[in-house]
Amino acid sequence: MKIALFGATGMIGSRVLAEALSRGHQVTAIARDPSKVASQPNVKTISADVLNPDAVAEAAKSHDAVVSAYGAPHESPQTLLDATRSLIQGVGKADVKRLIMVGGAGSLEVAPGVQLVDTPNFPAAWKEIATSAVSSLDIYRKEASNLDWTYFSPAALIEPGERTGKFRLGGDQLVVDAEGNSKISVEDFAIALVDELEKPQHIGKRFTAAY
């Protein structure tokens, strides 16, 4: 499979790149600074502005799927919404149907009608960017009907760790363990994402993964 990967040098994007390569896929790694992507077989590195639909289209064309692990800067959460619309327009213009977006956990439900971002203990420092991620999911649901899109929310806590291959999938509800914790390693998150690329189970939907 030929995959165009935006945000290839970030915490999540770099693990998705490694996972995809380990399974024999060809990846175009798209980053602000392509020099940060190590030279290796089956990787092409380019720079493209994710906020420019024409640039997205040019980067995405001739690929089987597009993955966005783009992370908006905390000081400019609105940028995530701009990137969302740019990706939808650009990927569509490139005539690529498959798009997987790495989203946020804040929009996951912790009770009927209650999102994680709205709970009292949600970190204030992450509130704005999480709220933008909620709006990003709404944009996909309303504006991406021409694409086979999937919005992939991580667990409440995602950080570098062990690649175990053992995790649970969920839909719109936060997945928690017996102690009420929601977490996953970036490495296992990448496994779940590439699994979805290879065998789509959540077309036109959001899903999540956690231990």
C-alpha positions, 0 to 999 in steps of 0.5 A: 500500500502507498500511504501519504503520512502528514506529521511524520516526524511527530510522536504519533506520526513517527510510530505510524511510519515505523509500523507501516514500514515494518509491514512492507508499505511504501510511505511518503513522509510529509513533514515541515522539516523533511530532513528529520525523517531518516533515509530508509527503504520505502520512504519518500520525504517531502514538505507540504503545507497541510493548511493548503488544499492544493498542496495536500492534493499534490502530496496525496495524489497517486497514493492508496490512503492518506493519514494525518497525524498533524498536531496543531500548536497549542497557541493556535488551536483553530489551526486544527480546523483549518487543517481538517478542511484542507485535508478533506478538500485536498484528499478529495481533489487528489481522487484518493478515497481513504483518509485516517485522521489522528484525533483527540480523546476529549470528544469521547463520551464518559457518560451518556451525553458527557464528553471527556473534555467537559469533565471537571478534572480535564486539564485546563492546559489542554482544553482549547486544543481538545475543544478544537478536536471535538469540532474537527470530528464534527467537520468530518461527520458533516463535510467528508461524505465524499471520502472513506474517512476514519477519525481515530481517537487515542486513549486519555493518556497516550505516551511512548512505551511498549509495543505489545499488540494487546489493546481493546477497540471502542467507538465513541465511548472512552475505553478504560481498564478495571481501575478506570484508567484510559491509556495506550502506548504510541506504539500500540496506537500505531498498530491499531491505526495501520490495522485499520488501513489494511482491514477497514472496520470504521469507514465514516466513523470514529473509533478509539483504542486503549488497554 
